[in-house]
Amino acid sequence: MNSDNEKEHKHLIDYAIIWVTLSTLFIIPLIFNYFQIVSIFAELKLVALHLGAGVISILWLWELTIKRQITIRTPKQGLNRRLGQWVGRNPTHWALIGAFVWFTALVMSTLLSPLLSISFFGAEDNRSGYNLYDYISLFIIFLSVAIRFRSISSLKLLIYTLVSSGTIVAAYGITQHFGWDPLGGNFGFNRVQASFENPIGFGAYMVMAIPATLALGLFAQKHAWTSLIIMLVGLQLAGLWFSGSRGPYIATSTGLITFFILAIAFGHIKWMTRYALILIGGGLFATVIIAVPSEQSEIGIKRILSIEHQIINSEEGSNELTGGLDGRFNIWNSTLELTKKWNVPAEESSVNALLQPMFGLGPDMFVYSFPIVSKPRAGVQVVDHAHNYELQVLMEQGFLGLIGFTMFSGCLVLSAFTIVKQIRFSNYRLSMVAILALALLPPMIGRMVEIQSGVARVSDLAMMFALFGAVIALQKVVNHQQVSNNERSLIAHKSPRPLFFAWKIVAISIVATMIITVFIGWDIRRLSSSWHHADGFSHTSSFDQLQAWAKAQSQAPERPLFTTGLFTEYFHGAIYLHSQGDEEDALKLMLTARELLLEFEKYDPFKRDTQFNLLHTEVALFQWGHVEYAQQAVDRSQKIIKRYPSYPSLLSIMATDMAVIGVNELAIEYADQAIDVEDVTQPWSKAWYAKGRALYQLGQTEEAITILTTATKKRPGAEGAIFAHKLLEKIYGEEGRSKNSNLSEFHKQKGDQTVTVQE
């Protein structure tokens, strides 16, 4: 291949990489599934990210394949000195080193993870952005922008992508606010989330889109285009307002303040005035939209007014994981406890335990370790994120990961200051480069503020990583770096030997095949399983539904929702058959349900629902006369206690289960643990019921009556209170207690009531 052809191919590959990157970034925030598919928001976003990153990787490999020339750069001053000069030249190089350190920590933490498969591929789509698979894809996006977007035109295309996608999702969020939501993405929410899985994620995207859109105001020399920019800014501000996300409110304000500081630094008063007028116009347009009556008209102002309350009273709250700073502080305090012990719900080798502070718990492992150190709480919320990006990195990737990320992000901020300084003291003032800086730097700064308390997911992480890469690319655009006179390039123009070239083709083909089969193939299989799961909802026959869901589960047995959903159908079916006297078929179905969970347990032994559902099968089998499952139930309850020691609601359930199978001493022990934390959580009628039942079964009837009576008073109308009434009815109706017949009738009436209070 001659030199001209090689240059042409390189140009085409550059062009392809740029457009694949832009297409991926544009699609991710917009795409999501209709409500019947398992993962409403995250699944197709993940597929888009992985597919885009995979295509970019293959294009890079193809570039290596067609590159017949070998370029060798030999510094005159020696490799070590030359490397030192390269590193010290500007902060973007240090940022790249930080990225390398961070990625190294990610790989090591994955290899040392107690659940390697989950750390690599992830467990649940809605916890996207923190497994190695997602991180690899995000870093590919970052490198693609950093390396290939080193021109004004390509960076402009990136800005247009951010602005256009941000405007579309903002418009959809506004329609959701006013009740028009054809895809059902916002069902049951009073704060809009547009095409994101969380109002915070939607707000976080607006943090990036609003300053970028405002920067386009200098392009708009005609009145029509100026009006368009005002409308776009207005739509995004209204969308942000309807998200009700306080963190993005603050982060957007930070980004806009940064924007105007830079505008003053780059231009003169007329330039800043133009931007201010566009922002004011956009704000007025947003106000008109916000003023339109709706069921949630006051959501924005309520959230704004609550910020002061959250700040003042953040240290006075309960242990509950509520929204705002109070809940954040509870999560942060418990997370910091993990740094003292680095607890994992599994037996770890001494080597792994020693390396955990350096490399962390492993990607996607935070959700399993947090409950071990969590404070006693009434709720059983799943905490899968530290609500602080640095803390999340620290816990899952260790101190090495935190050092890498801090170095990476800190040097990017330093690069931003360097870019600003270079633009101010050059003839770039009032130029396109300055506008690019206004469109890229404030969104990055605002985003870095937002991740201090937000919940970053793939939907907004992809654009965040793109902005990180854009800072490096913009630095290169500003610098116009030339090859130093202290180095000379030796270019071998001869084509490599045929044998070498053949081996090169083979090696790259193998790598490309691995990318397609291991990475893209994983997503295709999961998409296929989702299609079968969705197809199940279209059937009117229960049998056909189960067939479709069973096929979905068999295609993707590692997906918890598929396995849990199918288990639930089998479990309740078995209970029904047994109630109808069909004991043989009930037993077969119950054992089938149990086997599903036992197989899933091999993939994810730490998942709470799996362990509780297995416990329920063991208790049910015991009640059906299979007493051999009693010890398994006991062992499993003890395993759950170790992983969730501070959740009294779970203790209450397990105390009840232990009382059912007759392990009375353990039932009392679990019940007492729940009762002991009532002063910092809430009353637990089920724990009192379990203790009373256990005492009754031990023959301590009078004490049991006292405890059961307490259960009825702790939370009247709760399930535990109803159970206590039923047992008291039985006790007072027993022979020798006929004088208490009125009490028996009283408790019978109370026991026949439906549950009205949830515990």
Summary of the structure (lengths in Angstrom):
residues: 759
radius of gyration: 30.2
end to end distance: 72.9
largest distance: 108.3
contacts: 2686
relative contact order: 0.09
helix: 74%
strand: 2%
